[in-house]
Amino acid sequence: MKAFFIGDFGKLKLEDYTGDLIEGFSVYDKIENIFETLLTEKDDKYLIFLDREYFKDAQRLKDFTIVNGIPSRIFVNTPKANLSIDSNGIISFDFDLYGGVAQFVSNIESQAKRLTGVSDFIRKVRENIIFLSFSDRNLFVSGETGTGKSLIVQTVHFISHRRENRFLELNCVNVPEDLIESELFGHTKGAFTNAYAEKRGLLEEANNGTLFLDEIGEMSFHMQSKLLRVIDTKKFMPIGSTKELHVDVRFCAATNQDPRLRVREDLFQRLSEAKVEMIPLRERKEDIPSIVDFFLTSSNYKIRFKDFPEEVRNAFMAHQYPGNVRELRNVVARFIEFSESPTSDRHVKYDPNAFAKQELTERFVTSMADLYIGQVEPLETVIKRVRARLESEITRRVLNSCGWDKNLAAKKLSVSRKTIDNMIKKYGLDKRKGRTRKIDDKSIA
């Protein structure tokens, strides 16, 4: 994906770009100069930003990209305007209000990276998410359960010009057939038994926003026909009302089944004006380490996938994940909490405390490094002092756990009995007090 900017270079603020999806920013001072470039590089996707004096050229540029089959989104710098899209698909906003073009692109990339991974597939999905966000076309997402369909729809909403309005989700599996109409359309007071108060439906609540219908295939064909009419006319009536309401809603839907078997053909055509198909995690296993790291970071752990024992890493990579990313999240949680690795074709043996040990080590090292930044003493002195403190404390605790049986303590620490005697003397370990005297510079010399 590439970005073109036409106008004052200062508005670009290229130094603020922190993403990596854009292969490059090209700057032009004349609108005519961009046409030839687009024709020679038409296999890519383009974000094209026009400064305000080129507003009159936006439609001509849009028509050019359509006629020549060039995927593009055209943005026009419009003073004091929030993000909006006109009927021709041209996006307007005040560049300065959003921190400049480079910052704006960085921000939308950051949202797209909520979909974690390093594979080419994920990179292409992120690009598609950005493109689909700047559109009012209805969106259909398909894929196995747990692949991230809901996350894609949410990300599209929060990048789009509808971001300031509501994102509502209805899982059609969880709502009984006799209640789903009320959930969508709302009802008046007394419209049916137990309708004790007026209720606004999701369609009305999501006006100017996005309504996500998850597992649309579980909705009855009767309700699908009613939904089809709303999409076609942008109008509906709450149950029990004679007043028709107008709504502007972007409809998004998803299913983990073949939509041709569970969704009316005419409804599917309306909902799938834009489509994203998510492949299962087992077909993009190179994404597993980065997804695991994301879950660890979200839980405030400093350890990373690369720090796992090799046999555990292999088990994570070997597992097929029929539940996809949702299952991987649960596997990571079980490993953290219970030292339980993924199942694989072979039995995995490893230290059950390996995760805790590594995490504590990472936190200790990070804390000591942060502390040293403010020190003026030599690094070697700090390392010797830390080593002495660790050595004395571990020796003391092992001796206490062994009832001060020096031979047993030596065996646990994999050192000789003489070494134990030397450390007791060196660090002033006291069986009666069970504590260590304060370590001075002589102890670490």
Beta strands, then each sheet from edge to edge (+ up, - down):
strand 1: 2-6
strand 2: 25-28
strand 3: 46-50
strand 4: 72-77
strand 5: 84-85
strand 6: 91-93
strand 7: 139-143
strand 8: 167-171
strand 9: 186-187
strand 10: 199-200
strand 11: 210-214
strand 12: 235-236
strand 13: 245-246
strand 14: 250-255
strand 15: 274-278
sheet 1: 2+ 1+ 3+ 4+ 6+ 5-
sheet 2: 8+ 11+ 14+ 7+ 15+
sheet 3: 9+ 10-
sheet 4: 12+ 13-
end
